[in-house]
């Protein structure tokens, strides 16, 4: 089956069609909650195509979800507007001129319209949107409803895009090119590609729920030192010892949570990129799994996705603020320079400073938000990475998953333990703030 036909078929399966029972009144066709996840998956595929960095991926997800949620909030009093909740969020009034639209279709289309405009290769999503609309027609959506739903979606998306444009990300290109600090103990690009620093000015982006990028400052990192009796050197030896003979289970965990869109393969003649999703995409995938297992309705699912996406963006903003402040050396660089020049970590080292651990921050944030909606003991099987060649893993709670995601960075040899422990603490605080601010009651 060709990819386009398979995608169209999946879209059809993600909808509830017209009832076949003639003894009951025919119900209007409706989109299921799974369509939201399908849009997230399509956005992820574009991000992989564009090699979108993790913080920027979170930015795309957050505004796309906000567009979808805005449609829901304007039509369901159970869900409040983000006006007065998120930083500088505008008061978006519902249009009185557009009638006979489908709320769920409008919400999904608003997500797609926003993603198409924001993502560099967003036009790729136009094909999926067309397949979605064709499936709606086959299932009995009236042409007028489709047209009005699309108009409504575009109107909301236009306003969300204006809100996104004002977050100052577009100003980053005006800043001088980042130059690594040539000082002992500071971060420096690592092999095999020696990629330039990623998003060194991301802390200048307007946060959504946070008051500022530094609202939850972490403890200072363990001070760099080459003295063999110092705390830093002992921590360095922890990484070196783990990397000498990594247990098979630790390698599996490291690979499962790698989520490094910059991962490359050097075959000796050519450096090739390897297909991997971002950490945010992984946690949004978990969000979809949880919503499906719990049987959440479309509107509540949209709310949960949006809460996690908002948390992801703010978590990355505060984490990146610390990364380029402390600017600490990566284990790979330090171990090769001061202990063993042949040492290689299990995972490829990402191209940005070490402290805090980004996975730890965003995982703790996401787990805190999801625990609010699903409880402390929500068990699930994470199959997000199956599409990328990795077997599923089962967890008894979101916090267990966050802890594993965090320690995976130590197993992978790319983070020190204080960056992991303090990252979990900061991420939990960001998640708690998002839960406090974004509440349907």
N, C-alpha and C positions, 0 to 999 in steps of 0.2 A: 504494500500500500504506500503510495507516495506521501511525503510529509504533509503537503497541503490538504490532501484528502483525509489523512489521519487526524490532523488538527481539527478539521471541520467536523469529523465524526465525534471527537472528544467534546467539542463545544455542544453538540446536540445532546450527548449523554449528560452534560452538566445542566441541562434544563428539564423542567417538568412540562411535558407536552399536554395536549388536549386530552381530557379523559375519554376513554373508549367505551364507557358504560352509557348506554342509551337511556337507562332508567333514571339517570340523574341529570340535572342541568349541566351543560357544558361549562367548565371553568376556563377563565382566560389563561393563556400560557404565562409562565412565570420563570424567572431565572433562579437557579439554586445558589446556595452560598459558595459552592465550589468554583463558580465562575470568577470570584474575586481572586482566589488562589491561582487560577489559570492566567489572569492578567499579571499577577506578580511573577509567575513563571516566565511569561513572555518578556516582561521587562528584564528579568534576569538573563535570558538568552541574549538580549541586545547588549547588556552590560558585559557579558563574556566576550561578545563580538568586539566591543569597544575597549576591552581591558580596563573597565572602569575601576578606579581605586575605591577601597572600602568606605571612607568618609563620604565621598561624592555619591556612591551608590545609595547610602542612607539618605542623602538629601533628595535624590530622585524618588525613592520610595515614600518618603514622608509627604512630599507635596502631592504625589499621585493619590495617596490614601486620603489626604485631607480633602482633595477634590471630590472623591467618592463619598466621604463622610458628610461633606457639606450638603450634598443632595439629600442624604438620609435625614440629617438634622432639620432641614427646611420642611420636611414632609412628615416627620414623626416627633411629636412632642416629648417622647420618652428620651430623646437624645438632644442634648443642648448644643447650641452653637459654640464654636471656639472663640467667638468674639468676647473679649474680657477674660479669656482663659489663657490663650497663647500670646506671646509677646508680639505686639503691634498687629495682631490679627484684625482685619477690617470687618466692619459690620456688613454682611452680605445679605441683602434682602431678596426674598423670593420674587421672581418675575410674575407679574399679573397678566402678561400678554400671551404666555405659552400655556395651552390647555391640552388635555388628553395625552399625557406622556406616561410612561411607565417608570416609576421611581427607581426600581432596581436596574433597569436597562440604562437609565440616565446616569446612575451612580457609576456603573462599570464604564460607560462611555466617557464620563468625566475623567476617570482615572487614565484611560487610554489617550484621550486628547491631551492631558497634561504631560504624560510620559513622552508622547510623540514630539512635543515641542521642546522638552527639556533635555532628553537624551540625544547625544550627537547623532546616532544612527536611528533615531526614533521613528523615522519614516518606515522602517521595517515593520513596525506595529500596525501600519495601515492595512496590510494583508490580513492579519488576524482580525482586525476590526470588521473588515468586509465579510470574512467568514462567519463572524459572530452575527452580524446583521442578516446574512443569508439564512443562517440557521433559525433566527427569529421568524423570518418570513415563512419558512417551511413548517414551523410549529404553530403558525396561526396569528402572529402579531400583525395587526393592521398597519398598512403603510403609513397612515397618518400618525399613529402612535410612535412608530419608529422614527419618523421625521421629527416630530415634536420632542421626543426623548433626546434625539441628537442635538437639536437646537438648544434645549435646556442644558445639556451637558457642556456644550461649547460656551454658553454664557457663564456657567460656574467656573469652568476651566480657565477662561480668560481672566477672571478675577483672582483665582489662585495663582496663576502664572505671574500676575502683577505683584502679588504678595511675595512670591519666590524671588522675583527680580530685585526686590528691595532688601533682600537679606545680605547684600554686599558681597556675595560670592563672585559676581562679575567684576568686582574691583581688584580681585587678587592678581589678575593678569597685569595690573599696573605696577605691582610691587617688583623690586629687583630680584633677579634670579638668586635662589638660595645657594650659599657657599658653605660647605661643611667647615666646622671650626677645627682648625689645625692645632689641637691641644690634647695632651694625654688624658685619656678617660672619656673623651667625647666621641659621639657617633661618627662613623665614617662608612661610605658605601662598601658593600660586601660582594664577593664573587657569587655566582659566575658572571653576572652581567654588570655589576657595579652601577646599578641604577641610581638616578638622581633622587634626592629627597622628595617624598610624596606629601603634598599639601602642607608645606611649612607655615602657611598663613591661615589655616582652617579655623583657628581660634578667633579670627576677625568676623566670621560668619555669625549672623544673628541667631541665637538659640531660640527655641520655641517655648518650652516650659521653664527652662532655667532663667534666672535673672541675669546671669552673666556666665561666661565660660569658666570663671574661677570660683563659682559659688560653693563648690565642694572641694577645696584644696586638699590633696593627699599629703601624708607625711613625707618629709624629704627622703629621697632614696639613700640607701647605704652609700656612704662616701667612697669614691674611687680611691684605691690605694694598691700599690704593688707589694707592700709589706706582707710577708707570709703569715703574720700573726693577726692581721687585721680582719675585720668583719667582711670586707669586700672580697678579700682573697679566699677566705673560707667559703664564701658563697660561690665564688668562681670555681673552686674545686668541686663543689656539689655538681655543677653543670658538667664539668670535665669527667667526673667519675660516672655520672649517669650516661654520658655519651660514649664511654669506653665500651660498654656492653649493654646496650638497651634491650630490655626484655621484649619478647614478641608482642605481648599485650600492650605495652607502652607504645610500641611502634604503630599498632593498629589504632590506638586512641589518638596519637599525634596525627596520623593520616586522616582520620575521620573528621577532625576539627581544623584541618589545615586551612582551607578556605582562602588560599593565597592566589589572587588573580594575576600576580606577577611571577608565579612559578614558571620556570623555564627548564628545558632539557638541552644539554650540551652534548651532541653526539660526536664532538671532535672536529666537525667541519662546519656545522651550522647550529645556531642557537634557536630553538623552537619554543613557543609558549605552550603551556599545558592548560587544558580547559578546566577551570575551577571557578566556583561561585564565591561571592563575598560573604563575610561573617553575617552581615545583616540579612542577606538572602536566605542563609541557613536558618536563622531564627524566625524569619517570616514563614519559612516552610514549616517549621515546628508549630507556629501559630495556626496554620491551616489544618495540620494534622489534629491539633487539639480541638479546634472548632468543629471539625467533622465528627470526631469521636464523641464529643459532648452534645452533638445535635443542635448546635446554636443556629438561630435563624439568620437570615441574610443581614438584617439591620444590625443585630448585635455583633455578628462576625465583622462587619465593616468597622464597627466601633473598636473592636479588639485589635484588628489589624492596624488601625490608625494609631491607637495608643502605643503599640509596640514600635511602629515606624517613627513616631515622634520621639520616643525614648531612645531609639537608635541614633537619630541625628544628634540629639543633645549629648548622649554618651560619647559619641565621637568628637564632638566639639570640645568637651571638657578634657577628654583624654589627650587630644592633640595639643591642647593648650599646655599641658604638663610635659608632653614629649619634647617639644622644642624649647621648653624652659630648662629642664634638667639636662636634656641632650646627652643622655648617658650611652656609653659604648655598649655594643652588642656582645653577648658571650663568644660568638664566633671570632670576632676581631680580637678580643682580650685573650682568649685561650691560645689562639695562634701566635700572638705576639709575646705572651709572657709564660706560657707553659709548653705548648706542643704545636709547632708550625704545620703539622700534617692533620690536625683535628678537623673533622667535618661534622656539622650537626645533622640530625635526622631530617629536619625540614630546612628548606631554603630560607635564609634570613630575609625578612621583608625590608624594603628600602626606606626606613625611617627610624628615629631613635627608639631606645629600648623601654624606658620608663615613662608611663605605666604600660602594662600589657593591655592592648586594645581588646583582645578576645575576652579577657577577664572583666573589663569594664562593661562592654556591651552585653555579654552573657549574663552577668549579674543583674543588669538593668532589665533585660528582656525577661529573665526568670522571675524577677520581682513583680513585674506587670502581669505576666501570665498566671502567677500564683494568685494574684488578686482576683482574677476572673474564674480560675478553675480549682483553686484550693491547694493545700500543701502536699497532698498525697495523690496527685493526678498522675497515674502511670500511662505511658504511651510508648510506641515504637517509632523511632526517628528513621524514616526511610528517605530523607531528603537527598542524601548523597548516593543513593542507588543509581540514579541517572548518570553519575560521574564515576561509576565503577567500584563503589564501596558498599559493603553489606550494611544492612540496618543495625541499629543498636537500640536496646530497650532501657528505659529509665523509670524509676518509681516516683520521680518528681522533677520539676523544672530546675529546682535548686541543685539536685544531684547532677543534672546535665550541665549546669553552669560551672559547678566545681570541676567536672571532668574536662569541659572546654578550657578552663583556666589552666589546670595542671598539664594539659596537652602541650602547652607552650614550653613547659620545663622539659617534658619528655622529648619534645622536638628539638631542644637545644637552642632555642631562640630567645628565651627570657630568663631572668633571675627571679628567685622566689619572692623577693619583696615587691617586685613589679606585679606579680600575680596576686599576692595576698592583698596588697593595697588597692589594686585594680578592682578586685571583687568588692571591697568595701565602698569605693567611690561609686561603682556601678549600681550597687544596691541603693545608695542614697539618691541617685538620679532617678531610678525606677520608682522609688517611693514618692518622689516629688511629682512624677508624671501621674501616678495613681491618684494622688491627692488633688491634682488640678483637673484631670480629665475624668469626669464622673457623670454618668447619665442621669443621676437623680438631681 
